[in-house]
Amino acid sequence: MKYLKRCTVIGIIFVLITGTLAHFAYQWSGNHPIIGLFTPVNESIWEHIKLLFFPMLLYSLVLILKFRKKYPCIISALCFGMVTGSVLIPLFYYAYTAVVGKDLFFLDISIFLLSIVIAFWLTYHLTLSCRLEPYTVLLCVLVCILVVCFMRFSYYPPEGILFEEPTGK
């Protein structure tokens, strides 16, 4: 359990660092279309969810390979964490911008960090409690749906506020 806790903290740090670097990867790559599937291609809130989702997905695959026998509920917990973290980013963003009336860079960064911490905190506790084990297949399907949506909407976004660039950016 102590090792799982340490891996959870490492995961938070990993996602924070790789997500931050991913913010610039598309531009650094010369707008390479493959890189854009996994990193933001614009400043929309939808694209910024990738900053949490794909680094956490990568780290989750490592944790699953390492811990699936010792912690059989880690798959459902990690999938729930990824989905929850992905939902929290737009939820927190639209909540604070509705109150403040504009977006603020330090709050955007705080939302990113808070969403990562909550996603991993939930993952840790749900791995130990096994409360979501009956929903493993459903949660894995949700993660797969998100992957497909990121692939499709990176270059062909639907209409909607989630896919529009905020006016303050």
Phi, psi and omega in degrees: 000322179296322179292322177296321178296317179297318178294330177293315178296318177299321178299318178300313181295317180301312182292322178298313182289309183292325177295320178295315178294324180297334180302330184255353189297321181297313179295315180299329182279002184075031180062042178294128186298328178292316178299323180294341176291333186248351181228161183298132176261351176205186185264014179294156178296321178305312182294330180284343174296330178302332183296330174268313191299304187289320173297322179290324176298314179299312180294325179297320179299321177295313180297320180296315178298323184280322192242001188298331178281317181287323181234086185295345181265007185292330181294310180296321181295316179294319178298317178297318178299316179296315180295315181297313178301323180291328178281325183294324182303304178292326180300308179295319182299308183291331177293311183287325179289334175292325180280312186279328180093357178200168177266146181235129186305314183294330176285325176299316178295319179298321178297317178301309180297314181298319179296320177296312182299314179297317180301316180284326177298314178297317179302313180301308184291323179285333173297318181283325184276335182062023182294334184259004183305321179296344184254017184304312182297314179300315181293322176295321177296319178299318178296317178296321177297318177299317179301313180298317179297318177299317181297315183286313189279351177301317183246348179226066183288144174285173176289148175144153184299327181298333185258359179266147176287133177302145184291336181279359184257000000 
